[in-house]
Amino acid sequence: MTEQNGLVIRELAGLAELKASEDFQRLVWGADDPADNADLMLSIQHEGGLVAGAFLDDRMLGFLFGFPSSETGIQHSHRLAVHADSRGMGLGQRLKWFQREWCLARGITMVRWTYDPLRRINAALNIGRLGATAGVYHENYYGEMQGINAGIPSDRLVAEWDLASNNVSALAATGQKLVQSGPEETVKIPRNLDQLLEEDPQMALDERLRVRSALKSAFERGLRVTGFDTLQCCYRLSHR
């Protein structure tokens, strides 16, 4: 458990809190996005998974769910959600750093998860502030989706978070990465995918296909996503 300025981040305890997290997921993502089931999360929690929440005065503001993978020492991080009223407080980042501490205490040194490579806020968090890297791209990973993800193929980038790496350790300690050489290539993404989907769905699809082609080509040539430039809104790619 961690506590700062009245905000408590801890594992969820018992079926009642897990059921409350189902309601929280629906609140954040809408009814069209099925919530993870409390009974299933309870079983996974008992088998070494992590189900955590961020609370202020016993009100849930954030939620994180991760479970063991088929590879020893690697956790799959499945869900990260922050209440709309609490965005801008750094809760997503704080939940992820809690996850890192929890995993390292149990001998888990790598966390992986998928995210939409066109979502700037997610890229800035996952790659920029947490120090994850990426070298695997999945086309239309979840098939046709509804809600905020409707309208374009559900492509996903696989974030790989090396919890004990020098860069991640530096970010955890100081908030700053170690000094790195410049990128060998960059790939720009839209600044606001949701706005683009609403105003120009065809352009959103074109951007999906452009970024898909650029990242897959780079990965085939041995490059990896190693940074994200928030000012230019682009991925930074280099060999490792």
C-alpha positions in Angstrom: 0.0 0.0 0.0 1.2 3.6 -0.7 -0.3 6.8 0.6 0.3 10.4 -0.4 -1.8 13.5 0.3 -4.8 11.3 1.4 -4.7 9.2 -1.8 -4.3 5.5 -1.0 -3.2 3.0 -3.6 -3.6 -0.6 -2.5 -4.8 -4.1 -3.6 -8.6 -4.6 -3.6 -9.8 -6.8 -0.8 -12.7 -9.1 -1.1 -15.6 -9.7 -3.5 -17.4 -6.5 -2.6 -14.5 -4.3 -3.7 -14.0 -6.3 -6.8 -17.7 -6.0 -7.7 -17.4 -2.2 -7.1 -14.5 -2.2 -9.6 -16.9 -3.7 -12.2 -19.1 -0.7 -11.8 -16.1 1.6 -12.0 -15.0 0.1 -15.3 -18.4 0.7 -16.8 -18.4 4.2 -15.5 -15.0 4.9 -17.2 -15.5 3.0 -20.5 -19.2 2.9 -20.9 -21.6 -0.1 -21.1 -20.4 -1.1 -24.6 -17.0 -2.2 -23.2 -17.6 -5.3 -21.0 -16.1 -5.0 -17.5 -13.8 -7.6 -16.2 -15.8 -10.0 -14.0 -15.3 -9.8 -10.2 -15.4 -13.6 -9.7 -12.7 -14.1 -12.3 -10.6 -11.3 -10.9 -10.9 -12.9 -7.4 -9.6 -16.2 -8.8 -6.8 -14.5 -10.7 -5.9 -12.5 -7.6 -5.6 -15.8 -5.6 -3.3 -17.2 -8.3 -0.8 -14.4 -8.3 -2.6 -11.6 -10.1 -2.8 -7.9 -9.1 -6.0 -6.0 -8.7 -5.4 -2.6 -7.3 -7.3 0.7 -6.8 -6.6 4.3 -6.0 -8.8 5.7 -3.3 -9.5 9.1 -1.8 -11.8 9.1 1.2 -12.8 5.5 0.3 -13.9 6.6 -3.2 -12.3 4.7 -6.0 -10.6 7.0 -8.5 -8.4 4.5 -10.4 -8.2 0.8 -11.1 -5.4 -1.5 -12.3 -5.6 -5.3 -13.2 -2.7 -7.5 -14.1 -2.2 -11.3 -14.2 0.6 -13.8 -14.7 1.7 -14.6 -18.2 2.9 -17.9 -19.7 6.5 -16.8 -19.1 8.1 -16.8 -15.7 8.8 -13.4 -14.3 6.5 -11.6 -16.7 3.1 -10.1 -15.8 0.4 -9.0 -18.4 -1.2 -5.7 -17.4 -4.7 -5.9 -18.7 -6.6 -2.8 -17.4 -5.8 0.7 -16.3 -8.6 3.1 -15.7 -8.9 6.6 -14.1 -12.2 8.4 -13.4 -12.8 11.3 -15.7 -13.1 13.7 -12.8 -9.6 12.7 -11.6 -7.6 12.9 -14.8 -4.6 15.3 -14.7 -3.6 14.1 -11.2 -1.1 11.6 -12.4 -3.1 8.7 -11.1 -2.4 6.4 -14.0 1.3 6.9 -13.5 1.1 6.4 -9.8 -0.9 3.2 -10.2 1.8 1.9 -12.6 4.6 2.7 -10.2 2.7 0.8 -7.5 2.5 -2.1 -9.9 6.3 -1.9 -10.4 7.0 -2.1 -6.7 4.4 -4.9 -6.2 6.0 -6.9 -9.1 9.6 -6.5 -8.1 8.8 -7.6 -4.6 7.5 -10.9 -6.1 10.4 -11.5 -8.5 8.5 -10.2 -11.6 10.8 -8.1 -13.7 8.8 -7.4 -16.9 5.3 -6.2 -17.4 3.6 -6.2 -20.8 0.4 -4.7 -22.1 -1.2 -3.5 -25.3 -2.5 -0.1 -26.2 -3.7 1.9 -29.2 -0.6 3.4 -30.8 -2.7 6.4 -32.0 -3.7 7.6 -28.5 -1.2 10.3 -27.6 -2.0 10.4 -23.9 -1.4 6.6 -23.6 1.8 6.9 -25.6 3.1 9.7 -23.5 2.5 7.7 -20.3 3.6 4.3 -21.4 6.7 5.2 -23.4 7.5 8.7 -22.2 6.9 8.7 -18.5 7.2 5.0 -17.6 10.0 4.1 -20.0 8.4 1.1 -21.7 9.6 0.2 -25.1 7.8 -1.6 -28.0 8.8 -3.8 -31.0 5.6 -5.8 -31.6 2.5 -4.5 -33.5 -0.8 -6.4 -33.7 -3.3 -5.5 -36.5 -7.0 -5.4 -35.5 -6.1 -7.2 -32.3 -9.7 -7.2 -30.8 -11.6 -7.1 -34.1 -14.4 -4.6 -34.5 -14.9 -2.6 -31.3 -17.7 -0.3 -30.0 -17.7 2.8 -27.9 -14.6 5.1 -27.9 -12.8 2.5 -30.0 -15.4 2.2 -32.8 -14.7 3.2 -36.4 -11.2 1.9 -37.2 -9.3 -1.4 -36.8 -8.3 -2.2 -33.2 -4.6 -2.2 -33.8 -2.4 -2.5 -30.7 1.2 -1.9 -29.8 2.8 -4.2 -27.2 4.4 -2.1 -24.5 7.3 -3.9 -22.7 8.2 -2.5 -19.3 11.6 -3.7 -18.1 11.1 -2.9 -14.4 14.8 -3.2 -13.4 16.3 -1.5 -16.4 18.5 1.6 -16.0 16.0 3.9 -17.7 13.0 2.7 -15.7 14.9 2.8 -12.5 16.0 6.3 -13.2 12.5 7.4 -14.0 11.2 5.8 -10.8 13.8 7.6 -8.8 14.0 11.0 -10.5 11.3 11.3 -13.1 14.0 11.6 -15.8 15.4 9.1 -18.2 19.1 8.6 -18.6 20.7 10.7 -21.4 20.1 8.9 -24.7 21.3 9.5 -28.3 18.8 11.0 -30.8 16.3 8.7 -32.5 17.1 7.0 -35.8 13.6 7.5 -37.0 10.3 9.1 -35.9 6.7 8.3 -36.5 4.1 11.0 -36.0 0.6 10.3 -34.6 -2.6 12.4 -34.3 -2.8 14.7 -31.4 -6.5 13.9 -30.7 -7.8 10.6 -32.1 -11.3 11.0 -30.6 -11.7 14.3 -32.3 -10.4 13.0 -35.6 -12.8 10.0 -35.4 -15.7 12.4 -34.9 -14.8 15.0 -37.5 -13.2 13.0 -40.2 -13.5 9.1 -39.9 -11.8 8.6 -43.2 -8.7 10.6 -42.1 -8.7 8.6 -38.9 -8.6 5.3 -40.9 -5.9 6.8 -43.1 -3.8 7.6 -40.0 -4.3 4.1 -38.6 -3.0 2.6 -41.8 -0.1 5.1 -42.2 1.2 4.5 -38.6 0.6 0.7 -38.9 2.8 0.6 -42.1 5.5 2.9 -40.6 5.9 1.0 -37.3 5.7 -2.5 -38.8 8.3 -1.5 -41.3 10.6 -0.1 -38.6 10.2 -3.2 -36.4 11.0 -5.5 -39.4 14.3 -3.6 -39.7 15.2 -4.1 -36.1 14.1 -0.7 -34.7 12.1 -0.3 -31.5 10.0 2.4 -30.0 12.3 3.8 -27.3 10.8 7.2 -26.7 7.9 9.6 -27.3 8.2 13.3 -28.1 5.2 15.1 -26.6 5.9 18.4 -28.4 6.2 16.8 -31.8 3.6 14.1 -31.0 5.8 11.3 -32.4 7.4 8.0 -31.5 11.2 7.9 -31.4 12.7 4.7 -32.7 16.2 3.3 -32.5 18.2 0.1 -32.4 19.0 -1.3 -29.0 
